[in-house]
Amino acid sequence: MRTYHCFWLLFWAGQPHQSFLTPLSKRTSGFPEKEKVLVLSGNSRQDLHRSKRSWMWNQFFLLEEYTGTDYQYVGKLHSDQDKGDGSLKYILSGDGAGDLFIINENTGDIQATKRLDREEKPVYILRAQAINRRTGRPVEPESEFIIKIHDINDNEPTFTKDVYNASIPEMSDVGTFVVQVTATDADDPTYGNSAKVVYSILQGQPYFSVESETGIIKTALLNMDRENRDQYQVVIQAKDMGGQMGGLSGTTTVNITLTDVNDNPPRFPQSTYQFRAPESTPPDSAVGRIKANDADVDENAEIEYSITEGDGYDMFGITTDKDTQEGIITVKKALDYENKNLYILKVEATNTHVDPRFLYLGPFKDSATVRIQVDDVDEPPVFSRPAYIMEVKEDVPINSIIGTVTAQDPDAAKNPVKYSVDRHTDMDRVFNINSGNGSIFTSKSLDRETLLWHNITVIAAEINNPKQSSRVPVFIKVLDVNDNAPEFAMFYETFVCENAKAEQLIQTLSAVDKDDSYSGHQFSFSLAPEAASSSNFTLQDNRDNTAGIFTRKNRYNRHEMSTYFLPVVISDNDYPIQSSTETVTIRVCACDHRGKMLSCNAEALIHPTGLSTGALIAILLCIIILLVTVVLFAALRRQRKKEPLIISKEDIRDNIVSYNDEGGGEEDTQAFDIGTLRNPEAIDDNKLRRDIVPETLFMPRRTAAARDNTDVRDFINQRLKENDTDPTAPPYDSLATYAYEGNGSVAESLSSLESVTTDGDQDYDYLSDWGPRFKKLADMYGAMDSDKDS
C-alpha cells in the first residue's frame, strides 16, 4: 500500500491570479491523478491587498528506486504571466538541475532522468524562473522549491557485528542477561515501517531467548552446567516492517561460553593409598603423590591437602603441587626402621575457593587413608654430635690427646666402626686419630700465631662394609701461651743534630707482641746493661707501652762519631716473662738553628739511590742507536749476497749474454771479439771466476798454445775437453754461444728453428761423442729419432 503526502502552501498576491493545471503529453504511472503545479507570481509585495486565493505547491514528492523505462515525472512549473503563446521560457537550477532533473522550457514540466536513492540524498533544493524569450529578462522573481525522495523498503537490517562473543557463569538463573545485539536499517524511520526492526531467535532454544524490540539475549533454561556443555551458538534474526510478511531481514551469530563456578567438590579416586620409603630417606624428600579430582577449572579446581589424623602426623608432611594439583607427601624427620616401620595417615583435600551459593551441594572436601611402609637399609655410622669443638694449648707435646669423637652403627647388627682423618682437610698431618676409639691427638707442634683454628673432618666407616661411612667436622682451637717476646712495632732509624741540647727527645718507641693478653699487654723498656752507663743517650719508659729516647749531652760531632747503635730491652708482664733486645740506629746530622736536618752521612735515607732521569734516557737512546746500526749492517750484508753473479762487463767467459737489440748478424763483428776464438793465445788464463767463490784454490793452469791455422772445430773440441777435466769450471751446464762457427763444421746449425725447415732427417748421434755436457741434448734428439723409426 502506498501513501502519498502533499504539502499545500497558500501564497498571497497583490493582484488576483489563477492556478493553471496544464496537462502533460507524457505521464508516468504510479503518481497522484491530480497534476502537481507550482505557480510563479510576479506581483510586487509593496501594494498588498487581499486577492483571490489560489492553491500552489512549494514542494514535490518522488519515490526512490524508480524502475520504469521512461523518465519519472516530478511536477509542473507555471507562471501567471504565461499566456500560452510561447513567449516565456522556464529555467531550472539547483541540486541536480540539468543532470538528475530536467525541465521543459516551454511547458515547465519537470522530470527525473535517473534512479534516485533516498539513502544517498533525501532532499533536493531547486530554483525556478520564467524569462522572456525575446528580451531574456525574468518576468518572475526566482522561486525556490523542494523535491523530497519518498522511502521504500530497499535495505535489510544490518547488525553492528558479524559475530558476537559473550560469556555467563554456569548455573545462572533464568532471565540472566547475556548480551545485547543491535541491528540498524538504512531506510527512513519516519516513513512507514521500513526501518522498524524486530528481533527473533532462530537457533539456541530452549537455552536462550531474545527480546523482540531491544535485542537483549537472556538465559531461558535453569542450571546450565558447564561440565556437561560449555559452548553455545545462538543465531539472531533482525527483520524490518515490524516483522510483517515481506519485510527484509539479517542475521548474526552469538557465541556464548559458560564460565566455571565452584559447584563440584574434590573427590579421591580411591580411598586408600600405599607407599614405601627406605629409612635412609633424607628429610624434605618426597615419598609419593596423591590427587583428588575436581571437575571445575582454574582457581575453582585449586585444592589444598592436609594431614588430619594418623600416627605419622609429626613424621610426614604434605604440600600441593600448583601445576598438577597433586598432594606431595614428604618426610619431615629422619625415619628409623628399628623404631617404627609402618605409618598410617589420613589426608584431606579441600577446595581453596568455596562459593557459598553451592554449599547445599555438600561439603567441598574429601579424605583418603595413606599407609607408608618403612624399609630397612644398611645405614652408615652415626656420630653422637653433628659437630665437635675442641681446644688445645699451643705448647702441648706431640702425641697428646685433645679429644674424642664417637660414632655407632644404627643397624641391629651393630657393626664395629673405624675412624680416620680426611687428609684433604689436614694436608700437613698435624693431627691423627685412633682408628679404634676415635681419640684425636697431635702429631706435630702447634703454633697459635701461625694458625688459630684447625678445621678437620673425621670419617667413621663400618669395618665390614667400608662404603657405609659418615663424616663429622671437628673444629680445633689452639690456645695461646706466652711464647713470643715483644718487639718494636717498626724499624727505628733516627737522627740527632750536632747542635742538639741535653735532655732533648729525638724518638718515641712502641712495641707489639704476637701473643694474646686477656688483660692487655704491658711492656717495659730499658737500655741494655752494656749501654746503660756509657751511652750518650737515655731511655725513659712512659708506662703506656711507649718509651722516649733523649740526648744525654750537648752537641755531637758527626766527624768523631757519625752513627750510634742503642740497644733497647723490651719485656712483657705475662708468664713466663718474655723479653727481647732491639737496636735503634741514631745518625748524627748537621741541622739549622730550627733543628731541621741539612746533611749527614745518612743521605741514603733521604735521597733515592740510582741514576737521574736524564742519564737513563741517554742510556736508552744509545741502546736504540746501537740496535738500529746492527739491523742496517745485517740488511746490507744480506743485500750483497743477493747481487747477480756476473756484474762486470769485462767477464768474457762463456755465459748467456742478453741484449736488448737484435744485432747485425754474422757480419757484426763489434758485438763479440771473434779474435779470441781465432787467437786462443790471447786468452788470459790467469783470470779467476768472479761470479762464485771456489771452495779450493787451484794453481792457474796454462793451456798449450794451439798450432797456427788450427781449425775452429779442433779448437772447440780442445776447449771442451779442458772444461770437462777442469775442476774450476762452473759446476752447472752452461750454454756456450759463439759468434763464429768456423769452416766445415759437421754439426752445421744447432738451431731448432732452422731444423724444422729442413725436409730430410738429421742424424744426431754425433752429439753423444761430445762429452757429458751434451748428454741431455743427445738423449732428447736420439729419442726423437727412435720415435720416427718406430
C-alpha positions in Angstrom: 0.0 0.0 0.0 1.4 3.4 -1.0 0.7 6.6 0.9 1.0 10.0 -0.8 1.8 13.1 1.2 1.0 16.6 -0.4 2.0 19.8 1.3 -0.1 22.8 0.2 1.1 26.4 0.7 -1.1 29.4 0.3 0.5 32.4 -1.4 -0.9 35.9 -1.2 -0.6 38.1 -4.3 -1.2 41.7 -4.9 -3.4 41.1 -7.9 -5.8 38.3 -8.5 -4.4 35.3 -10.3 -5.3 31.8 -11.1 -3.5 28.4 -10.8 -3.1 26.7 -14.0 -3.1 22.9 -14.3 -1.6 22.2 -17.7 -1.9 18.6 -18.7 1.3 16.8 -19.9 1.5 14.9 -23.0 3.6 12.1 -21.4 2.9 10.9 -17.8 4.4 8.1 -15.7 2.3 5.7 -13.7 2.2 5.4 -10.0 1.6 9.0 -9.1 -1.4 11.0 -7.9 -4.1 11.5 -10.5 -4.1 15.2 -9.9 -1.3 17.1 -11.6 1.2 18.9 -9.4 1.7 22.5 -10.4 4.0 25.2 -9.0 2.6 28.7 -9.8 5.0 31.5 -10.1 3.7 35.0 -9.1 5.5 38.2 -10.1 3.3 40.9 -8.4 5.0 43.3 -6.2 4.6 43.0 -2.4 4.6 46.7 -1.9 1.0 47.2 -2.8 -0.6 44.4 -0.7 -4.3 43.8 -0.7 -6.5 40.9 -0.3 -6.8 39.0 -3.6 -8.5 35.8 -4.8 -7.0 32.7 -3.3 -5.1 30.2 -5.5 -3.5 26.9 -4.4 0.2 26.5 -5.1 2.9 23.9 -4.5 6.3 24.6 -2.9 7.5 21.1 -2.7 7.2 17.8 -4.7 7.5 14.2 -3.6 9.2 11.5 -5.5 9.6 7.8 -4.8 13.1 6.3 -4.8 14.4 3.4 -6.8 12.1 4.0 -9.8 12.4 1.1 -12.2 10.4 2.3 -15.3 11.9 2.8 -18.7 10.7 6.4 -19.2 11.7 9.4 -17.2 10.0 9.8 -13.9 7.5 12.7 -13.9 8.1 15.1 -10.9 5.7 18.1 -11.5 5.0 21.2 -13.4 6.1 24.9 -13.2 3.6 27.6 -14.3 3.7 31.4 -14.3 0.5 33.5 -14.3 2.3 35.6 -16.8 2.3 32.7 -19.3 -0.4 33.4 -21.9 0.3 30.2 -23.8 1.9 32.0 -26.8 5.4 30.6 -26.1 6.9 33.9 -25.2 8.1 32.6 -21.8 10.9 30.3 -21.1 11.2 28.2 -17.9 14.7 27.7 -16.3 15.6 25.2 -13.6 18.7 25.5 -11.3 20.0 24.0 -8.0 20.7 20.4 -6.8 20.9 18.1 -9.8 19.4 20.6 -12.3 20.2 19.6 -15.8 21.6 16.2 -14.7 19.2 14.5 -12.4 16.3 16.9 -13.1 15.3 18.4 -16.5 12.6 20.9 -17.4 10.6 21.5 -20.5 11.4 25.2 -21.1 8.1 25.7 -22.9 5.6 23.8 -20.6 7.5 23.8 -17.3 7.2 20.0 -16.9 10.0 18.6 -14.6 11.2 15.0 -14.9 13.8 12.9 -13.2 16.3 11.3 -15.5 18.0 8.8 -13.2 17.1 6.4 -10.5 17.2 8.1 -7.1 18.2 6.6 -3.7 16.9 8.3 -0.6 19.7 6.8 1.5 22.2 8.7 -0.7 20.3 12.1 -0.7 16.8 12.5 0.7 16.1 16.1 -0.3 16.9 18.2 -3.4 16.6 22.1 -3.3 16.0 23.7 -6.7 15.1 27.2 -8.0 12.7 28.0 -10.9 12.4 31.2 -13.0 10.4 32.3 -16.0 12.1 34.7 -18.5 11.0 36.5 -21.7 12.4 34.7 -24.7 12.9 37.9 -26.7 14.5 40.2 -24.1 16.0 37.5 -21.8 14.7 39.3 -18.8 12.9 37.5 -16.0 9.2 38.0 -15.8 9.0 36.4 -12.4 11.4 36.5 -9.4 13.3 33.3 -8.8 11.3 30.9 -6.7 12.8 28.0 -4.6 11.1 24.7 -4.2 12.0 21.2 -2.7 11.9 17.7 -4.1 11.6 15.1 -1.4 12.5 11.5 -2.0 10.0 9.1 -0.5 11.5 6.0 1.0 10.7 2.4 0.0 11.9 -0.7 1.9 15.0 -1.5 0.0 17.5 -2.0 2.8 17.7 -5.0 5.1 18.6 -4.6 8.8 22.4 -4.9 9.4 23.9 -6.0 12.7 26.8 -3.9 14.2 28.9 -7.1 14.4 29.1 -10.2 12.3 29.8 -12.3 15.3 29.1 -11.6 19.0 31.0 -13.3 21.8 29.6 -13.4 25.3 30.0 -15.4 28.5 27.9 -16.1 31.6 28.5 -18.1 34.7 27.2 -21.6 34.7 24.2 -22.4 36.9 22.8 -18.9 36.3 19.1 -18.2 36.9 16.5 -17.9 34.2 16.5 -14.4 32.7 20.1 -13.7 33.3 21.4 -11.0 30.9 23.8 -12.4 28.4 24.4 -9.7 25.7 22.5 -7.2 23.6 22.7 -7.2 19.8 21.8 -4.2 17.7 20.8 -4.0 14.1 20.3 -0.8 12.0 18.2 -0.2 8.9 19.2 2.4 6.4 15.6 3.1 5.4 13.7 6.2 6.6 12.4 5.6 10.1 9.8 8.4 9.8 8.1 7.0 6.8 6.2 3.7 7.2 7.6 0.6 8.9 10.6 0.2 6.6 13.1 0.8 9.4 11.2 -0.8 12.3 13.3 -3.8 13.3 12.0 -6.8 15.3 14.4 -9.4 16.8 13.8 -13.2 17.0 15.9 -16.2 17.7 16.5 -18.8 15.0 18.9 -21.1 16.8 19.7 -21.5 20.5 16.4 -22.5 22.0 15.5 -23.6 24.6 18.6 -22.4 26.3 18.4 -18.7 25.4 15.7 -16.1 24.4 15.8 -12.6 22.9 13.6 -9.6 23.4 12.0 -8.6 20.1 12.3 -4.9 20.5 15.6 -4.4 22.4 17.7 -7.4 21.1 18.7 -8.4 24.7 19.6 -12.1 25.0 18.8 -13.8 28.2 19.0 -17.3 29.6 15.9 -19.4 29.3 16.9 -22.6 31.0 17.8 -23.2 34.6 21.0 -24.7 35.9 23.0 -25.0 32.7 26.1 -27.0 33.7 29.5 -26.1 32.2 30.8 -29.6 32.9 28.1 -31.0 30.6 28.4 -28.3 27.9 30.3 -25.1 27.9 29.8 -23.6 24.3 26.5 -22.5 22.7 26.0 -20.9 19.3 22.9 -18.7 19.0 21.5 -17.2 15.7 19.5 -14.0 16.0 17.4 -12.5 13.2 16.5 -8.9 12.8 13.5 -8.2 10.4 12.1 -4.8 9.3 8.5 -3.9 8.5 7.8 -4.7 12.1 8.3 -8.3 11.4 5.4 -8.5 8.9 5.4 -10.6 5.9 7.5 -9.3 3.1 10.0 -7.5 5.4 13.7 -7.8 4.8 15.9 -9.5 7.4 19.5 -10.0 8.5 21.1 -12.5 10.9 24.1 -12.6 13.3 25.8 -15.3 15.3 26.3 -15.1 19.1 28.9 -17.4 20.6 28.1 -17.9 24.3 30.5 -19.5 26.7 29.6 -20.8 30.1 32.3 -19.8 32.7 33.1 -22.1 35.6 31.9 -21.7 39.1 32.9 -23.9 42.0 30.0 -26.3 42.0 31.9 -29.5 42.2 33.8 -30.8 45.3 37.2 -32.6 45.0 37.0 -36.4 45.1 39.7 -39.0 45.6 39.5 -41.8 43.0 40.4 -44.4 45.7 40.0 -44.5 49.4 43.5 -46.0 50.4 47.0 -45.3 49.1 50.1 -47.3 50.0 53.8 -46.1 49.7 57.2 -47.5 50.7 60.1 -45.4 51.9 63.6 -46.5 52.9 64.7 -45.4 56.3 67.6 -43.6 54.7 65.2 -41.1 53.0 66.5 -37.6 53.9 64.1 -35.0 55.3 62.1 -33.0 52.8 62.2 -35.8 50.3 59.1 -36.9 48.5 57.6 -40.3 49.4 54.6 -40.3 47.0 51.9 -38.3 45.3 48.1 -38.4 45.6 45.5 -36.5 43.7 41.8 -35.6 44.2 39.9 -35.0 41.0 37.8 -31.8 40.6 35.6 -31.2 37.6 36.0 -27.5 37.9 38.8 -25.5 36.3 41.3 -22.7 37.2 41.0 -21.4 40.7 37.8 -23.3 41.3 39.8 -26.6 41.0 42.6 -25.5 43.3 43.0 -28.0 46.2 44.8 -27.8 49.5 45.9 -31.1 51.1 46.5 -31.6 54.8 47.1 -34.5 57.2 44.4 -34.5 59.8 45.0 -37.8 61.7 47.4 -40.7 62.0 50.5 -41.8 63.9 52.8 -40.2 61.4 51.4 -36.7 61.9 54.8 -35.4 63.1 56.9 -37.6 60.8 55.4 -36.6 57.4 54.0 -33.5 55.7 52.1 -32.9 52.6 52.2 -29.9 50.1 50.3 -29.1 47.0 51.9 -29.0 43.5 50.4 -25.8 42.0 50.8 -27.1 38.5 49.3 -30.5 38.8 47.1 -30.0 41.9 48.7 -33.1 43.4 49.4 -33.7 47.1 53.2 -34.4 47.6 53.9 -36.4 50.8 57.3 -35.6 52.2 59.4 -36.8 55.1 59.7 -34.3 57.9 62.0 -36.2 60.2 64.6 -39.0 59.8 63.0 -42.4 59.6 64.2 -45.3 61.7 63.2 -48.8 60.7 64.3 -50.2 64.1 61.9 -47.9 65.9 58.9 -47.9 63.7 58.3 -49.4 60.2 54.6 -48.5 59.5 52.7 -45.2 59.5 49.0 -44.6 58.8 47.9 -41.1 57.8 44.5 -39.6 57.0 44.8 -37.0 54.2 42.1 -34.4 53.4 41.6 -32.5 50.1 39.7 -29.2 50.3 38.8 -26.5 47.8 40.5 -23.3 48.5 37.8 -21.1 46.8 34.4 -22.2 48.0 31.3 -20.5 46.6 28.6 -20.1 49.4 25.8 -20.4 46.8 26.6 -24.0 46.2 27.2 -25.2 49.8 23.9 -27.1 49.5 25.6 -29.5 47.1 27.6 -30.9 50.0 31.0 -30.4 51.7 33.7 -29.3 49.3 36.3 -31.7 50.6 37.2 -35.4 50.6 39.6 -37.7 52.6 41.7 -40.8 52.0 43.9 -43.1 54.0 47.7 -43.3 53.3 49.8 -46.2 54.5 53.6 -45.7 54.5 55.9 -48.8 54.9 59.5 -48.0 56.1 62.1 -50.3 54.6 65.3 -51.3 56.4 68.6 -50.3 54.8 72.2 -50.6 55.8 72.9 -47.2 57.4 76.3 -45.6 57.9 77.6 -44.9 61.4 76.0 -42.0 63.2 78.1 -39.6 65.3 77.0 -38.6 68.7 77.2 -34.9 67.7 76.7 -33.1 64.4 80.0 -31.3 65.0 82.8 -31.3 67.6 84.7 -28.3 69.1 88.0 -28.9 70.9 90.6 -26.7 72.5 94.4 -27.4 72.9 97.3 -25.2 74.1 99.9 -24.5 71.5 102.7 -25.8 73.7 101.2 -29.2 74.1 103.6 -32.1 73.5 103.3 -34.2 70.3 101.0 -37.2 70.6 98.9 -35.5 73.3 95.2 -36.4 73.2 93.0 -33.4 72.6 89.5 -35.0 72.4 87.4 -38.0 71.3 84.7 -38.5 68.7 82.1 -41.3 68.9 80.1 -43.0 66.2 77.9 -46.1 66.2 76.2 -48.3 63.7 72.4 -47.6 64.0 71.5 -51.0 62.5 70.6 -54.0 64.6 73.8 -55.7 63.6 75.8 -53.0 65.4 78.9 -53.5 63.1 82.2 -52.2 64.6 83.4 -48.8 63.4 86.8 -47.5 62.5 87.9 -43.8 62.4 90.2 -41.9 60.2 91.0 -38.2 59.3 90.2 -36.9 55.9 93.7 -35.8 54.8 92.2 -33.3 52.3 91.3 -31.3 55.4 94.6 -31.9 57.2 97.2 -31.7 54.5 100.1 -31.1 56.9 99.1 -34.1 59.0 99.1 -32.0 62.2 96.5 -34.4 63.8 95.9 -38.1 63.9 93.1 -40.3 65.3 93.0 -43.7 66.9 91.0 -45.8 64.5 89.5 -47.9 67.3 88.3 -45.5 69.9 88.2 -42.1 68.0 90.8 -40.3 70.1 92.3 -37.3 68.3 96.0 -36.5 69.2 98.6 -34.2 67.8 101.3 -35.4 65.5 103.2 -32.1 65.1 103.9 -29.0 67.1 101.2 -26.3 67.2 101.6 -22.5 66.8 98.7 -20.3 67.6 100.4 -17.3 65.9 100.6 -19.3 62.6 97.1 -20.8 62.6 94.5 -20.2 65.3 91.8 -22.7 64.1 92.2 -26.2 62.6 89.1 -27.5 60.8 89.4 -31.2 60.1 86.9 -33.9 59.1 86.7 -37.3 60.8 85.4 -40.3 58.8 83.7 -43.2 60.6 83.2 -46.3 58.4 81.9 -49.8 59.1 84.7 -52.3 59.2 82.6 -55.0 57.4 81.3 -52.5 54.8 83.7 -49.5 54.4 81.3 -48.0 51.8 79.0 -47.2 54.7 80.7 -44.2 56.1 79.8 -40.8 57.5 81.7 -37.6 58.2 81.7 -35.1 61.0 83.5 -31.7 61.2 85.9 -31.2 64.1 86.9 -27.6 65.0 90.1 -27.4 67.0 91.1 -24.1 68.6 94.7 -23.5 69.5 95.0 -21.7 72.9 97.7 -19.1 73.4 100.7 -19.4 75.7 103.3 -16.6 76.2 106.0 -17.9 73.9 106.7 -14.8 71.9 108.8 -11.8 73.1 107.7 -8.3 72.3 109.4 -6.4 69.6 109.5 -3.0 68.0 106.3 -2.0 66.1 108.6 -0.8 63.3 112.2 -0.4 62.3 113.5 2.7 64.0 116.4 4.7 62.5 116.5 8.3 63.6 119.0 11.2 63.7 120.3 13.7 66.2 121.5 17.2 65.4 125.1 18.2 66.1 123.8 21.2 67.9 121.3 19.2 70.0 120.9 20.1 73.6 120.8 17.7 76.5 117.6 16.0 77.6 116.1 16.6 74.1 113.6 13.9 72.8 114.6 12.5 69.5 112.5 9.4 69.1 109.4 7.7 70.6 109.4 3.9 70.6 106.4 1.4 70.7 106.2 -2.4 70.8 103.9 -5.2 69.7 103.5 -8.8 70.9 102.2 -11.7 68.7 100.7 -13.4 71.8 97.3 -12.7 73.2 96.8 -11.0 76.5 93.4 -11.2 78.2 94.2 -8.2 80.5 96.1 -6.3 77.8 99.8 -6.0 77.1 102.1 -4.2 79.5 105.6 -3.6 78.0 108.6 -2.3 79.9 111.6 -0.6 78.1 115.2 -0.3 79.3 118.6 0.1 77.9 120.8 -3.0 77.7 123.2 -3.3 80.6 126.3 -2.8 78.4 124.9 0.6 77.2 123.2 1.8 80.3 126.3 3.7 81.7 128.3 4.5 78.6 125.6 5.6 76.3 125.3 9.1 75.0 121.5 8.7 75.1 119.0 7.9 77.8 115.8 5.9 77.6 112.6 6.9 79.5 109.7 4.3 79.9 106.4 6.1 79.6 104.4 3.3 81.2 101.9 3.3 78.4 103.7 0.8 76.2 105.9 3.5 74.7 109.3 4.9 75.5 111.3 8.0 74.6 115.0 8.4 73.6 116.6 11.6 75.0 120.0 13.1 74.4 122.4 13.0 77.4 124.9 15.7 76.4 125.1 19.0 74.5 126.4 18.9 70.9 127.5 15.9 68.9 130.2 15.7 66.3 129.5 13.6 63.2 133.1 13.6 62.3 134.0 11.9 65.5 131.0 9.5 65.6 128.5 9.5 62.8 126.3 6.6 63.9 125.2 5.4 67.3 123.6 1.9 67.9 121.4 2.0 71.0 120.3 -1.5 72.3 116.9 -1.5 74.0 115.4 -4.3 76.1 111.6 -4.9 75.8 109.8 -7.2 78.3 106.2 -8.2 78.8 104.3 -9.0 82.0 102.9 -12.4 81.1 104.0 -15.7 82.5 106.6 -16.8 81.6 108.1 -13.4 81.0 109.5 -12.9 77.5 111.9 -10.2 76.5 114.0 -9.2 73.5 116.7 -6.7 72.7 116.1 -4.4 69.8 118.6 -1.9 68.3 117.9 1.8 67.4 120.2 3.4 64.8 120.9 7.0 65.5 122.8 9.1 62.9 124.5 12.5 63.7 123.5 15.2 61.2 124.0 18.9 60.6 120.9 20.9 61.3 119.9 24.6 61.1 119.0 26.7 64.1 115.4 25.4 64.0 116.5 21.8 64.2 115.9 21.0 60.5 118.3 18.4 59.1 120.6 19.8 56.4 123.1 17.0 55.7 124.6 13.9 57.3 126.2 10.7 56.3 122.8 9.1 56.2 121.9 10.8 52.9 120.9 7.4 51.5 117.9 7.6 53.8 116.6 10.8 52.4 117.8 10.7 48.8 116.9 8.0 46.4 119.7 5.8 45.2 120.2 5.4 41.4 120.7 7.4 38.2 118.9 10.5 37.2 116.1 10.6 34.6 118.4 12.3 32.1 121.0 9.6 32.4 118.5 6.8 32.0 117.2 8.5 28.8 120.7 8.9 27.4 121.5 5.2 28.0 118.2 4.2 26.4 118.9 6.3 23.3 122.4 4.7 23.0 121.0 1.2 23.1 118.4 2.1 20.4 121.1 3.6 18.1 123.2 0.5 18.6 120.3 -1.8 17.7 119.5 0.2 14.6 123.1 0.1 13.4 123.2 -3.7 13.8 120.0 -4.1 11.9 121.2 -1.9 9.0 124.5 -3.7 8.8 122.8 -7.1 8.6 120.4 -5.8 5.9 123.4 -4.6 3.8 125.1 -7.9 4.1 122.0 -9.7 3.0 121.6 -7.4 0.0 125.2 -8.0 -1.1 124.6 -11.8 -1.1 121.6 -11.3 -3.4 123.6 -9.4 -6.1 124.0 -11.1 -9.5 127.0 -13.4 -10.1 128.2 -11.6 -13.1 128.4 -7.8 -12.6 131.4 -6.9 -14.7 131.3 -6.2 -18.4 135.0 -7.4 -18.7 134.0 -11.0 -18.0 134.4 -12.6 -21.4 133.9 -16.2 -20.3 131.2 -18.4 -21.7 127.9 -17.2 -20.4 124.5 -16.4 -21.7 124.5 -12.7 -22.6 121.2 -10.9 -23.1 120.9 -8.0 -25.5 118.1 -5.6 -26.0 118.8 -5.2 -29.7 118.8 -7.8 -32.4 122.3 -7.1 -33.7 123.7 -7.2 -37.2 124.0 -10.9 -37.7 127.3 -12.7 -38.6 128.7 -9.6 -40.3 128.5 -7.7 -37.0 132.0 -8.2 -35.6 131.6 -5.5 -32.9 129.2 -7.5 -30.7 131.8 -10.1 -29.7 135.5 -10.2 -30.0 135.9 -13.0 -32.6 139.6 -12.6 -32.4 139.5 -14.5 -29.2 138.4 -17.6 -31.0 140.9 -17.2 -33.8 143.8 -16.4 -31.4 143.4 -18.6 -28.3 146.7 -17.4 -27.0 145.0 -14.0 -26.3 143.0 -15.6 -23.5 144.2 -14.6 -20.1 144.3 -17.8 -18.2 145.2 -16.1 -15.0 141.7 -14.7 -14.6 139.7 -16.4 -12.0 135.9 -16.7 -11.9 134.3 -13.7 -10.2 130.7 -15.0 -10.0 131.5 -17.7 -7.4 134.0 -18.2 -4.7 135.8 -21.6 -5.3 136.0 -23.9 -2.4 139.5 -24.9 -3.3 142.1 -22.6 -4.9 143.9 -24.3 -7.7 147.0 -23.0 -9.3 146.4 -21.3 -12.7 146.6 -23.8 -15.5 148.4 -22.8 -18.6 146.8 -24.0 -21.8 149.0 -25.3 -24.5 149.2 -22.9 -27.5 147.3 -24.1 -30.5 149.0 -24.5 -33.7 148.8 -21.9 -36.3 145.9 -22.1 -38.7 144.1 -24.6 -36.4 140.6 -25.2 -37.4 138.0 -23.8 -35.2 136.4 -27.2 -34.8 139.5 -28.6 -33.4 139.8 -25.6 -31.1 136.3 -26.1 -29.7 136.9 -29.8 -29.1 140.0 -29.0 -27.3 138.3 -26.4 -25.1 135.5 -28.9 -24.4 138.0 -31.5 -23.1 139.7 -28.9 -21.0 136.4 -27.8 -19.4 135.3 -31.4 -18.7 138.5 -32.0 -16.8 138.9 -28.5 -15.2 137.8 -28.6 -11.5 137.5 -24.8 -11.5 134.8 -24.9 -14.3 131.3 -24.0 -13.4 129.5 -26.8 -11.6 126.5 -26.5 -13.9 125.6 -26.9 -17.5 126.1 -23.7 -19.4 125.3 -22.8 -23.0 128.3 -21.6 -24.9 127.4 -19.1 -27.6 129.9 -18.4 -30.3 129.5 -15.7 -33.0 131.6 -17.8 -35.4 131.2 -21.4 -36.2 134.2 -22.0 -38.3 134.6 -23.7 -41.6 133.3 -27.2 -42.4 131.5 -27.9 -39.2 129.8 -31.2 -39.4 127.3 -30.1 -36.8 126.2 -27.3 -39.0 123.5 -25.3 -37.3 122.1 -26.4 -33.9 119.1 -24.1 -34.1 115.7 -25.8 -33.7 114.1 -23.1 -35.7 116.2 -23.9 -38.7 115.9 -27.6 -38.2 112.2 -27.7 -38.7 112.5 -26.2 -42.2 114.7 -29.0 -43.5 113.0 -31.8 -45.4 115.4 -34.6 -44.7 116.0 -36.4 -41.5 119.0 -35.5 -39.4 121.4 -37.7 -37.5 122.2 -36.5 -34.0 124.3 -39.5 -33.0 127.4 -37.3 -33.0 126.1 -35.5 -30.0 126.9 -38.5 -27.9 130.6 -38.0 -28.8 130.8 -34.5 -27.5 131.0 -35.4 -23.8 128.8 -35.4 -20.8 127.7 -31.8 -21.2 125.8 -32.7 -24.4 124.4 -35.9 -23.0 121.0 -34.3 -22.3 120.8 -32.9 -25.8 121.8 -36.3 -27.3 119.1 -38.1 -25.3 116.5 -35.7 -26.4 117.2 -35.8 -30.1 118.2 -39.5 -30.0 114.7 -40.2 -28.6 113.1 -38.3 -31.4 114.9 -40.4 -34.0 113.8 -43.6 -32.3 110.2 -42.4 -32.3 110.4 -41.7 -36.0 111.8 -45.1 -36.7 109.1 -46.8 -34.8 
